[in-house]
Amino acid sequence: MSVVPTSVPTGTRIWLAAGVTDMRKGFTGLGALVLVTLARN
């Protein structure tokens, strides 16, 4: 595994979730899934 240094502005919130991801949905489909999941919470 490699580490890539990056600059993230102070106060930026990053959310990570471990689990299986179906990349066949593409980024549009995955983004929609995130919005639906966040709306439930």
Secondary structure per residue as TSV (DSSP state, phi and psi in degrees):
chain	resnum	aa	ss	phi	psi
A	1	M	-	360.0	138.6
A	2	S	-	-110.7	154.9
A	3	V	-	-112.4	129.8
A	4	V	-	-111.8	117.0
A	5	P	-	-67.0	140.1
A	6	T	-	-144.2	158.9
A	7	S	-	-109.8	119.9
A	8	V	-	-118.6	129.5
A	9	P	-	-58.3	145.3
A	10	T	T	-57.5	137.7
A	11	G	T	89.9	-5.1
A	12	T	-	-71.6	131.1
A	13	R	-	-100.2	130.6
A	14	I	-	-120.2	126.3
A	15	W	-	-108.6	132.5
A	16	L	-	-122.1	144.3
A	17	A	-	-135.9	132.2
A	18	A	-	-94.9	139.1
A	19	G	S	154.8	-178.6
A	20	V	-	-78.5	136.2
A	21	T	-	-123.2	127.3
A	22	D	-	-89.8	97.0
A	23	M	G	-73.5	-4.6
A	24	R	G	-66.8	-19.6
A	25	K	G	-72.0	-19.8
A	26	G	H	73.2	173.6
A	27	F	H	-69.1	-31.3
A	28	T	H	-65.6	-46.9
A	29	G	H	-65.6	-40.1
A	30	L	H	-67.2	-38.0
A	31	G	H	-62.9	-40.3
A	32	A	H	-64.5	-39.7
A	33	L	H	-63.2	-39.9
A	34	V	H	-62.6	-45.8
A	35	L	H	-61.5	-42.1
A	36	V	H	-64.5	-43.9
A	37	T	H	-64.7	-43.0
A	38	L	H	-66.9	-33.7
A	39	A	H	-65.7	-31.2
A	40	R	H	-69.8	-29.5
A	41	N	-	-92.4	360.0
